[in-house]
Amino acid sequence: MSKEPSFTIPNSLNEHWMPFSANKEFKENPRLIVGAQGVYLKDHLGRSQIDASSGLYCNPLGHGRKEIIEAITKQLEQLDYCQPFHQGFGGSFELASKIANQTPADLNKVFYTICGSTAVETAIKIAFTYHRLNGNEKRYRFVGREKGYHGMNIGAMSVGGMPNNLKGYDNIMMPGVLRMRHTQLPEHKFIQGQPDTGAELANDLEKFVQQYGADSIAACIVEPISGSVGIIVPPKGYLKRLREICDQYEIILIFDEVVTGWARTGSMFGSQEFDVTPDIMTLAKATTNGIMPMGVVVVKDEIYNSIVDKAPKGTVELFHGYTYSGIPAAVAAGLAVQDIFEKEDILSRVKNLIPYFLDSLFSLKDEEGVENIRGYGLLGAIDLRSKGDVAGAGFECFKICYENGINLKSTGDSLILAPQFICEKKHIDEIMDKLRRSIKLYLKK
Ligand SMILES: Cc1ncc(COP(=O)(O)O)c(C=O)c1O
């Protein structure tokens, strides 16, 4: 990193209640990041770390991208904020067109939110509104999936299926949510790509139709690849089967592409990679290279038209929106990201890197303590042998990784990899070397 960051440890760490963190432990031994450039982060002890998960899958174009910083600065100098209801500014329309030009089929209408969670919340609301306005107000049930993750507000949490997130909150979850079984089968061991078995698990959706009636189900929401739980790749044919069932029973299919969107799988969207088009798609994270909060809901023309055409002209068609829906700085970041994707042909770069990444990842197969590896595109997960740590092997090993110059995400007993798209082969080598060393150290501990 060229410039030395000027940084002092804050006087007090007590007031900030940190998200998804072991607060008490952190405050005894803080991990503070003080700088970031390209594929590297720097901690408060001056140590360099390679960013092996693009933060939370956020920064695939690398840290400190001048083009994005300059675009945001320019936008802020010209127009820092304008409230987004009943008025707008040019950039948000321009970005919406760029997004709609890339999303598949007639997914052409773009609603901005603040983050992935609010994108999912909005998708839930749009799906329900569509049915209600078409005379099907009894369609209030949403079908999610075990081990799914869609965010942390009440709607997104309700349709998710990660046990630790849900534990203790039953009484305040959305009513009527059903969960299909997840697709991580015991026989899915060290599979690079899509498993051959498990497509029939999609029939869980049809079983719900038989049990509760199609006329009670609004939508089915899944991540094309489940990210947060540790990269569960859909079995071959699974997503297609979900699509068939949704078509048959007029259930809206929502793909949460907050992680898989924007080239992570080797296609621009998971839906293109797996050749299944949803009715609604949610995006966030990489949309702005993670540096400005933004969520996006992309909706099929038919759904938009059906809602908008039913309202009298001059009235609000959907009573929904956020103070920060598509604010100028976030939009400027989004437009700069689009430029970089185009100029640097990021999609080809990702496609070229994928085989090297996956082969390197699966080379860890024979390491002691590695129980399973999953990988698809530039996404990978390593399950570690549990040593009975209360917080899980993933978090324990994450701490060792941090000390050994590699920064990544962990969940349960797993480590998650989502390298930046700007990585070169030497960076992938560095990630794997540091991982190997950290896993050995974790097992010795
Ligand atoms: C698939 C998916 N959906 C939604 C979310 C929630 O996004 P956010 O944290 O921006 O609210 C996440 C976050 O990791 C995610 O992985």
The ligand as a Gaussian input file, in Angstrom:
#p B3LYP/6-31G(d) Opt

LIG

0 1
 C      -28.273000     -13.962000      -0.449000
 C      -28.334000     -12.792000       0.472000
 N      -29.458000     -12.064000       0.546000
 C      -29.563000     -10.991000       1.339000
 C      -28.517000     -10.603000       2.134000
 C      -28.653000      -9.428000       3.035000
 O      -27.920000      -8.357000       2.559000
 P      -27.573000      -7.120000       3.509000
 O      -26.632000      -7.597000       4.553000
 O      -26.987000      -6.135000       2.551000
 O      -28.849000      -6.638000       4.074000
 C      -27.319000     -11.319000       2.095000
 C      -26.170000     -10.921000       2.902000
 O      -25.160000     -11.557000       2.980000
 C      -27.233000     -12.447000       1.252000
 O      -26.114000     -13.197000       1.198000

